[in-house]
C-alpha cells in the first residue's frame, strides 16, 4: 500500500519559523493514520512532496526518526533541501524504518537571490 501525503501547507505560512511545529505535527499525524479498519496497519511506502520538511537535510534527523516511528515499519520518501556551497538543491531522501536516510543527488537546483525566496540561505 502506498500513501501520498500532501500537508496542505500554504507557502506564505510554510516557511515561517512559528509555523514549523504545526506543520511537522500535521505531517506526523497524517503519516500515523492507520490503513483501513486495522489500528496498527500502516502503508508500505509513504511519499511526501518537495520540501515537505522546511529544515535543511542535515537538521532533520529527529524529524526523520519521528516520521519513521509514525510509519511503523514503512519506507518514507521525503522532499528536503540541502546545500552544496552556495547552491540549494531539492533532494529526495529515502528513510528506512529506523529513521536512517539516504539521498541520491538530484539535479533540480534552486537559485537563491533572497532569504525570503530561499530560507535555506538564511540558515532555516
N, C-alpha and C positions, 0 to 999 in steps of 0.2 A: 504494500500500500504506500502511496506517495501522498504527502501533504504539502501543499503550497501555501505559504503564509504571506499575506500582504497586510502589514500592520496599520495601513491607512494613516500614515504619518504625514501631515501637511508639511511641505518643505519650509514654510515660514516658521514652523514650530519645531520640526525635527532636529535642527542644529542648535537650538537654544539650550544652553547648559542646564537650566532649571527644568527642562522637559525630559532630560536624558533618562532619569529613573522611571518616569511614567511610561515612556515607550519601551524601555528594556523590560519592565514588568509585563507590559502587554505582549511582547514577543514571547516571553517565558510562559505566560498563561496560555497563549494560543498553541505553543509547542506541546504543552502538557495535556491538552484536551484528549480524552480517550477516543478510541475508534469504535464507532457503533455503540452498542449497549454493554460493552465489556470495560469496566472501570480501569483495569490495568493494561489494556491493549493500547499500543502506540504504533504509528506508522513505521515502516522500514526505512524511509528516507523523508527528510523534511528539507524543502527548498525555500530559501528566503531571497528577497530581491536585492538588487545592487545597493550597496551601502546601508544595509539594514542596521548595522552597528555604526554608531557615529564616532567611535573612538578609532584611533589608528590600530592596525593589526597588533602591534607589539603591546598594546594596552588592553587586549580583550581576553586574556587568559581566564580570569574569574568568570566573565560572562559566558565564554565558551564552555566552561565546566558546568555552569548553571543550566545552560541550554541542553547540554548532553544529559544531565540528570533529568531534566523535564522530558526529554525524548525517550527516556527509559530503554536504551539499547538501540535506537535508530541512528542512522548516519545523518549528518547535517551538512548542507551546502550553504555557506554564508557568503554574502557580499560584504566586503570590508575594504577600507582604504589602507594603503601602505605608502611610505615614502622611500624613494631612492634618490638621494641627494636632494635637489630642489624640486623634483618631479613627483607628483602624487599619482598613484595608479589605483584603479578599481581592481580588486582581486577576488578570486574565488578561493574560499578556504573550506577544505573538506575536514569536518570534525568527526572523530570516531567516538564511540560510546564512553570513552574515558575523558573526553574533552580535549584530546590532543589534536592539533590542527596541522594540516599540510597545505601548501599553497603553490599551485603552478603559476608561472609568470603569465600575466595577461597583457595584451597589447593595447588595451583601451586606456589612453592617457588622459588625465585631467590637467589641463594647463591652468595654473592659478595666477591671477593678476591681482587678487584682492582677498584679504582674510574673510570678507563677507561672502565671497563666492566659494572659497575652498577652505573650510575650517581647519583642515589638516595643516595648512601653512602656519596657523596661529597656535599650533600645539594642542588642538582639541582632540 
